Amino acid sequence: MKGFVAGLAMVMAMGVANAATVEERYNSSCTFCHAAGAAGAPKSHDEAAWKPRMEKGMDTLVKHVREGFNAMPPGGMCPDCSDEELRALIEYMSKSQ
């Protein structure tokens, strides 16, 4: 039983270690358009640019990413992101640093 528990703990730790942070996800998917505001994308960490979007509500913003919106393709550049990850990315980009 001790071996099972130790093995389970190791697998769980590996899963946590392999999980991408919000900043890593941003750098691998969002930065291409949001860092410079390409194609009308709100610039990252520009609260004024994000304010009217945030007023639409997080559910709407996640839906826009999932389905695509204006120049953003469906899924943005992170088609394997969960809704929770998308929410975290939107929150990350919409806040000043």
Phi and psi in radians as a Rosetta constraint file:
Dihedral C 1 N 2 CA 2 C 2 CIRCULARHARMONIC -1.032 0.35
Dihedral N 2 CA 2 C 2 N 3 CIRCULARHARMONIC -0.724 0.35
Dihedral C 2 N 3 CA 3 C 3 CIRCULARHARMONIC -1.101 0.35
Dihedral N 3 CA 3 C 3 N 4 CIRCULARHARMONIC -0.692 0.35
Dihedral C 3 N 4 CA 4 C 4 CIRCULARHARMONIC -1.102 0.35
Dihedral N 4 CA 4 C 4 N 5 CIRCULARHARMONIC -0.814 0.35
Dihedral C 4 N 5 CA 5 C 5 CIRCULARHARMONIC -1.112 0.35
Dihedral N 5 CA 5 C 5 N 6 CIRCULARHARMONIC -0.747 0.35
Dihedral C 5 N 6 CA 6 C 6 CIRCULARHARMONIC -1.122 0.35
Dihedral N 6 CA 6 C 6 N 7 CIRCULARHARMONIC -0.734 0.35
Dihedral C 6 N 7 CA 7 C 7 CIRCULARHARMONIC -1.115 0.35
Dihedral N 7 CA 7 C 7 N 8 CIRCULARHARMONIC -0.745 0.35
Dihedral C 7 N 8 CA 8 C 8 CIRCULARHARMONIC -1.091 0.35
Dihedral N 8 CA 8 C 8 N 9 CIRCULARHARMONIC -0.746 0.35
Dihedral C 8 N 9 CA 9 C 9 CIRCULARHARMONIC -1.088 0.35
Dihedral N 9 CA 9 C 9 N 10 CIRCULARHARMONIC -0.684 0.35
Dihedral C 9 N 10 CA 10 C 10 CIRCULARHARMONIC -1.155 0.35
Dihedral N 10 CA 10 C 10 N 11 CIRCULARHARMONIC -0.762 0.35
Dihedral C 10 N 11 CA 11 C 11 CIRCULARHARMONIC -1.088 0.35
Dihedral N 11 CA 11 C 11 N 12 CIRCULARHARMONIC -0.745 0.35
Dihedral C 11 N 12 CA 12 C 12 CIRCULARHARMONIC -1.115 0.35
Dihedral N 12 CA 12 C 12 N 13 CIRCULARHARMONIC -0.721 0.35
Dihedral C 12 N 13 CA 13 C 13 CIRCULARHARMONIC -1.135 0.35
Dihedral N 13 CA 13 C 13 N 14 CIRCULARHARMONIC -0.672 0.35
Dihedral C 13 N 14 CA 14 C 14 CIRCULARHARMONIC -1.132 0.35
Dihedral N 14 CA 14 C 14 N 15 CIRCULARHARMONIC -0.687 0.35
Dihedral C 14 N 15 CA 15 C 15 CIRCULARHARMONIC -1.095 0.35
Dihedral N 15 CA 15 C 15 N 16 CIRCULARHARMONIC -0.727 0.35
Dihedral C 15 N 16 CA 16 C 16 CIRCULARHARMONIC -1.167 0.35
Dihedral N 16 CA 16 C 16 N 17 CIRCULARHARMONIC -0.720 0.35
Dihedral C 16 N 17 CA 17 C 17 CIRCULARHARMONIC -1.146 0.35
Dihedral N 17 CA 17 C 17 N 18 CIRCULARHARMONIC -0.563 0.35
Dihedral C 17 N 18 CA 18 C 18 CIRCULARHARMONIC -1.479 0.35
Dihedral N 18 CA 18 C 18 N 19 CIRCULARHARMONIC -0.244 0.35
Dihedral C 18 N 19 CA 19 C 19 CIRCULARHARMONIC -1.205 0.35
Dihedral N 19 CA 19 C 19 N 20 CIRCULARHARMONIC 2.305 0.35
Dihedral C 19 N 20 CA 20 C 20 CIRCULARHARMONIC -1.342 0.35
Dihedral N 20 CA 20 C 20 N 21 CIRCULARHARMONIC 2.478 0.35
Dihedral C 20 N 21 CA 21 C 21 CIRCULARHARMONIC -1.346 0.35
Dihedral N 21 CA 21 C 21 N 22 CIRCULARHARMONIC 2.898 0.35
Dihedral C 21 N 22 CA 22 C 22 CIRCULARHARMONIC -1.042 0.35
Dihedral N 22 CA 22 C 22 N 23 CIRCULARHARMONIC -0.758 0.35
Dihedral C 22 N 23 CA 23 C 23 CIRCULARHARMONIC -1.117 0.35
Dihedral N 23 CA 23 C 23 N 24 CIRCULARHARMONIC -0.691 0.35
Dihedral C 23 N 24 CA 24 C 24 CIRCULARHARMONIC -1.119 0.35
Dihedral N 24 CA 24 C 24 N 25 CIRCULARHARMONIC -0.751 0.35
Dihedral C 24 N 25 CA 25 C 25 CIRCULARHARMONIC -1.092 0.35
Dihedral N 25 CA 25 C 25 N 26 CIRCULARHARMONIC -0.761 0.35
Dihedral C 25 N 26 CA 26 C 26 CIRCULARHARMONIC -1.024 0.35
Dihedral N 26 CA 26 C 26 N 27 CIRCULARHARMONIC -0.848 0.35
Dihedral C 26 N 27 CA 27 C 27 CIRCULARHARMONIC -1.128 0.35
Dihedral N 27 CA 27 C 27 N 28 CIRCULARHARMONIC -0.487 0.35
Dihedral C 27 N 28 CA 28 C 28 CIRCULARHARMONIC -1.644 0.35
Dihedral N 28 CA 28 C 28 N 29 CIRCULARHARMONIC -0.153 0.35
Dihedral C 28 N 29 CA 29 C 29 CIRCULARHARMONIC -2.420 0.35
Dihedral N 29 CA 29 C 29 N 30 CIRCULARHARMONIC -0.745 0.35
Dihedral C 29 N 30 CA 30 C 30 CIRCULARHARMONIC -1.592 0.35
Dihedral N 30 CA 30 C 30 N 31 CIRCULARHARMONIC -0.556 0.35
Dihedral C 30 N 31 CA 31 C 31 CIRCULARHARMONIC -1.034 0.35
Dihedral N 31 CA 31 C 31 N 32 CIRCULARHARMONIC -0.515 0.35
Dihedral C 31 N 32 CA 32 C 32 CIRCULARHARMONIC -0.975 0.35
Dihedral N 32 CA 32 C 32 N 33 CIRCULARHARMONIC -0.698 0.35
Dihedral C 32 N 33 CA 33 C 33 CIRCULARHARMONIC -1.827 0.35
Dihedral N 33 CA 33 C 33 N 34 CIRCULARHARMONIC -0.685 0.35
Dihedral C 33 N 34 CA 34 C 34 CIRCULARHARMONIC -1.401 0.35
Dihedral N 34 CA 34 C 34 N 35 CIRCULARHARMONIC -0.372 0.35
Dihedral C 34 N 35 CA 35 C 35 CIRCULARHARMONIC -1.161 0.35
Dihedral N 35 CA 35 C 35 N 36 CIRCULARHARMONIC -0.670 0.35
Dihedral C 35 N 36 CA 36 C 36 CIRCULARHARMONIC -1.873 0.35
Dihedral N 36 CA 36 C 36 N 37 CIRCULARHARMONIC -0.131 0.35
Dihedral C 36 N 37 CA 37 C 37 CIRCULARHARMONIC 1.333 0.35
Dihedral N 37 CA 37 C 37 N 38 CIRCULARHARMONIC 0.560 0.35
Dihedral C 37 N 38 CA 38 C 38 CIRCULARHARMONIC -1.070 0.35
Dihedral N 38 CA 38 C 38 N 39 CIRCULARHARMONIC 2.450 0.35
Dihedral C 38 N 39 CA 39 C 39 CIRCULARHARMONIC 0.952 0.35
Dihedral N 39 CA 39 C 39 N 40 CIRCULARHARMONIC 0.559 0.35
Dihedral C 39 N 40 CA 40 C 40 CIRCULARHARMONIC 1.480 0.35
Dihedral N 40 CA 40 C 40 N 41 CIRCULARHARMONIC 0.108 0.35
Dihedral C 40 N 41 CA 41 C 41 CIRCULARHARMONIC -1.163 0.35
Dihedral N 41 CA 41 C 41 N 42 CIRCULARHARMONIC 2.413 0.35
Dihedral C 41 N 42 CA 42 C 42 CIRCULARHARMONIC -1.140 0.35
Dihedral N 42 CA 42 C 42 N 43 CIRCULARHARMONIC 2.350 0.35
Dihedral C 42 N 43 CA 43 C 43 CIRCULARHARMONIC -1.162 0.35
Dihedral N 43 CA 43 C 43 N 44 CIRCULARHARMONIC 2.482 0.35
Dihedral C 43 N 44 CA 44 C 44 CIRCULARHARMONIC -1.045 0.35
Dihedral N 44 CA 44 C 44 N 45 CIRCULARHARMONIC 2.386 0.35
Dihedral C 44 N 45 CA 45 C 45 CIRCULARHARMONIC 1.187 0.35
Dihedral N 45 CA 45 C 45 N 46 CIRCULARHARMONIC 0.301 0.35
Dihedral C 45 N 46 CA 46 C 46 CIRCULARHARMONIC -1.815 0.35
Dihedral N 46 CA 46 C 46 N 47 CIRCULARHARMONIC 1.601 0.35
Dihedral C 46 N 47 CA 47 C 47 CIRCULARHARMONIC -1.025 0.35
Dihedral N 47 CA 47 C 47 N 48 CIRCULARHARMONIC -0.617 0.35
Dihedral C 47 N 48 CA 48 C 48 CIRCULARHARMONIC -1.133 0.35
Dihedral N 48 CA 48 C 48 N 49 CIRCULARHARMONIC -0.683 0.35
Dihedral C 48 N 49 CA 49 C 49 CIRCULARHARMONIC -1.206 0.35
Dihedral N 49 CA 49 C 49 N 50 CIRCULARHARMONIC -0.562 0.35
Dihedral C 49 N 50 CA 50 C 50 CIRCULARHARMONIC -1.488 0.35
Dihedral N 50 CA 50 C 50 N 51 CIRCULARHARMONIC -0.388 0.35
Dihedral C 50 N 51 CA 51 C 51 CIRCULARHARMONIC -0.915 0.35
Dihedral N 51 CA 51 C 51 N 52 CIRCULARHARMONIC -0.910 0.35
Dihedral C 51 N 52 CA 52 C 52 CIRCULARHARMONIC -1.131 0.35
Dihedral N 52 CA 52 C 52 N 53 CIRCULARHARMONIC -0.494 0.35
Dihedral C 52 N 53 CA 53 C 53 CIRCULARHARMONIC -1.279 0.35
Dihedral N 53 CA 53 C 53 N 54 CIRCULARHARMONIC -0.768 0.35
Dihedral C 53 N 54 CA 54 C 54 CIRCULARHARMONIC -1.101 0.35
Dihedral N 54 CA 54 C 54 N 55 CIRCULARHARMONIC -0.504 0.35
Dihedral C 54 N 55 CA 55 C 55 CIRCULARHARMONIC -1.152 0.35
Dihedral N 55 CA 55 C 55 N 56 CIRCULARHARMONIC -0.353 0.35
Dihedral C 55 N 56 CA 56 C 56 CIRCULARHARMONIC -1.282 0.35
Dihedral N 56 CA 56 C 56 N 57 CIRCULARHARMONIC -0.321 0.35
Dihedral C 56 N 57 CA 57 C 57 CIRCULARHARMONIC 1.734 0.35
Dihedral N 57 CA 57 C 57 N 58 CIRCULARHARMONIC 2.594 0.35
Dihedral C 57 N 58 CA 58 C 58 CIRCULARHARMONIC -1.102 0.35
Dihedral N 58 CA 58 C 58 N 59 CIRCULARHARMONIC -0.671 0.35
Dihedral C 58 N 59 CA 59 C 59 CIRCULARHARMONIC -1.043 0.35
Dihedral N 59 CA 59 C 59 N 60 CIRCULARHARMONIC -0.720 0.35
Dihedral C 59 N 60 CA 60 C 60 CIRCULARHARMONIC -1.155 0.35
Dihedral N 60 CA 60 C 60 N 61 CIRCULARHARMONIC -0.738 0.35
Dihedral C 60 N 61 CA 61 C 61 CIRCULARHARMONIC -1.116 0.35
Dihedral N 61 CA 61 C 61 N 62 CIRCULARHARMONIC -0.744 0.35
Dihedral C 61 N 62 CA 62 C 62 CIRCULARHARMONIC -1.106 0.35
Dihedral N 62 CA 62 C 62 N 63 CIRCULARHARMONIC -0.720 0.35
Dihedral C 62 N 63 CA 63 C 63 CIRCULARHARMONIC -1.057 0.35
Dihedral N 63 CA 63 C 63 N 64 CIRCULARHARMONIC -0.743 0.35
Dihedral C 63 N 64 CA 64 C 64 CIRCULARHARMONIC -1.064 0.35
Dihedral N 64 CA 64 C 64 N 65 CIRCULARHARMONIC -0.707 0.35
Dihedral C 64 N 65 CA 65 C 65 CIRCULARHARMONIC -1.161 0.35
Dihedral N 65 CA 65 C 65 N 66 CIRCULARHARMONIC -0.832 0.35
Dihedral C 65 N 66 CA 66 C 66 CIRCULARHARMONIC -1.004 0.35
Dihedral N 66 CA 66 C 66 N 67 CIRCULARHARMONIC -0.810 0.35
Dihedral C 66 N 67 CA 67 C 67 CIRCULARHARMONIC -1.625 0.35
Dihedral N 67 CA 67 C 67 N 68 CIRCULARHARMONIC -0.266 0.35
Dihedral C 67 N 68 CA 68 C 68 CIRCULARHARMONIC 1.601 0.35
Dihedral N 68 CA 68 C 68 N 69 CIRCULARHARMONIC 2.614 0.35
Dihedral C 68 N 69 CA 69 C 69 CIRCULARHARMONIC -2.741 0.35
Dihedral N 69 CA 69 C 69 N 70 CIRCULARHARMONIC 2.259 0.35
Dihedral C 69 N 70 CA 70 C 70 CIRCULARHARMONIC 0.889 0.35
Dihedral N 70 CA 70 C 70 N 71 CIRCULARHARMONIC -2.145 0.35
Dihedral C 70 N 71 CA 71 C 71 CIRCULARHARMONIC -1.453 0.35
Dihedral N 71 CA 71 C 71 N 72 CIRCULARHARMONIC -0.143 0.35
Dihedral C 71 N 72 CA 72 C 72 CIRCULARHARMONIC -1.376 0.35
Dihedral N 72 CA 72 C 72 N 73 CIRCULARHARMONIC 2.203 0.35
Dihedral C 72 N 73 CA 73 C 73 CIRCULARHARMONIC -1.273 0.35
Dihedral N 73 CA 73 C 73 N 74 CIRCULARHARMONIC 2.795 0.35
Dihedral C 73 N 74 CA 74 C 74 CIRCULARHARMONIC -0.945 0.35
Dihedral N 74 CA 74 C 74 N 75 CIRCULARHARMONIC 2.278 0.35
Dihedral C 74 N 75 CA 75 C 75 CIRCULARHARMONIC 1.474 0.35
Dihedral N 75 CA 75 C 75 N 76 CIRCULARHARMONIC -0.020 0.35
Dihedral C 75 N 76 CA 76 C 76 CIRCULARHARMONIC 1.048 0.35
Dihedral N 76 CA 76 C 76 N 77 CIRCULARHARMONIC -2.326 0.35
Dihedral C 76 N 77 CA 77 C 77 CIRCULARHARMONIC -1.933 0.35
Dihedral N 77 CA 77 C 77 N 78 CIRCULARHARMONIC 0.368 0.35
Dihedral C 77 N 78 CA 78 C 78 CIRCULARHARMONIC -2.353 0.35
Dihedral N 78 CA 78 C 78 N 79 CIRCULARHARMONIC 1.199 0.35
Dihedral C 78 N 79 CA 79 C 79 CIRCULARHARMONIC -1.132 0.35
Dihedral N 79 CA 79 C 79 N 80 CIRCULARHARMONIC -0.342 0.35
Dihedral C 79 N 80 CA 80 C 80 CIRCULARHARMONIC -1.694 0.35
Dihedral N 80 CA 80 C 80 N 81 CIRCULARHARMONIC 0.086 0.35
Dihedral C 80 N 81 CA 81 C 81 CIRCULARHARMONIC -1.251 0.35
Dihedral N 81 CA 81 C 81 N 82 CIRCULARHARMONIC 2.444 0.35
Dihedral C 81 N 82 CA 82 C 82 CIRCULARHARMONIC -1.373 0.35
Dihedral N 82 CA 82 C 82 N 83 CIRCULARHARMONIC 2.903 0.35
Dihedral C 82 N 83 CA 83 C 83 CIRCULARHARMONIC -1.038 0.35
Dihedral N 83 CA 83 C 83 N 84 CIRCULARHARMONIC -0.632 0.35
Dihedral C 83 N 84 CA 84 C 84 CIRCULARHARMONIC -1.133 0.35
Dihedral N 84 CA 84 C 84 N 85 CIRCULARHARMONIC -0.706 0.35
Dihedral C 84 N 85 CA 85 C 85 CIRCULARHARMONIC -1.166 0.35
Dihedral N 85 CA 85 C 85 N 86 CIRCULARHARMONIC -0.691 0.35
Dihedral C 85 N 86 CA 86 C 86 CIRCULARHARMONIC -1.093 0.35
Dihedral N 86 CA 86 C 86 N 87 CIRCULARHARMONIC -0.736 0.35
Dihedral C 86 N 87 CA 87 C 87 CIRCULARHARMONIC -1.034 0.35
Dihedral N 87 CA 87 C 87 N 88 CIRCULARHARMONIC -0.782 0.35
Dihedral C 87 N 88 CA 88 C 88 CIRCULARHARMONIC -1.121 0.35
Dihedral N 88 CA 88 C 88 N 89 CIRCULARHARMONIC -0.686 0.35
Dihedral C 88 N 89 CA 89 C 89 CIRCULARHARMONIC -1.150 0.35
Dihedral N 89 CA 89 C 89 N 90 CIRCULARHARMONIC -0.761 0.35
Dihedral C 89 N 90 CA 90 C 90 CIRCULARHARMONIC -1.082 0.35
Dihedral N 90 CA 90 C 90 N 91 CIRCULARHARMONIC -0.787 0.35
Dihedral C 90 N 91 CA 91 C 91 CIRCULARHARMONIC -1.072 0.35
Dihedral N 91 CA 91 C 91 N 92 CIRCULARHARMONIC -0.736 0.35
Dihedral C 91 N 92 CA 92 C 92 CIRCULARHARMONIC -1.067 0.35
Dihedral N 92 CA 92 C 92 N 93 CIRCULARHARMONIC -0.813 0.35
Dihedral C 92 N 93 CA 93 C 93 CIRCULARHARMONIC -1.263 0.35
Dihedral N 93 CA 93 C 93 N 94 CIRCULARHARMONIC -0.513 0.35
Dihedral C 93 N 94 CA 94 C 94 CIRCULARHARMONIC -1.459 0.35
Dihedral N 94 CA 94 C 94 N 95 CIRCULARHARMONIC -0.155 0.35
Dihedral C 94 N 95 CA 95 C 95 CIRCULARHARMONIC -1.808 0.35
Dihedral N 95 CA 95 C 95 N 96 CIRCULARHARMONIC 2.488 0.35
Dihedral C 95 N 96 CA 96 C 96 CIRCULARHARMONIC -1.240 0.35
Dihedral N 96 CA 96 C 96 N 97 CIRCULARHARMONIC 2.751 0.35
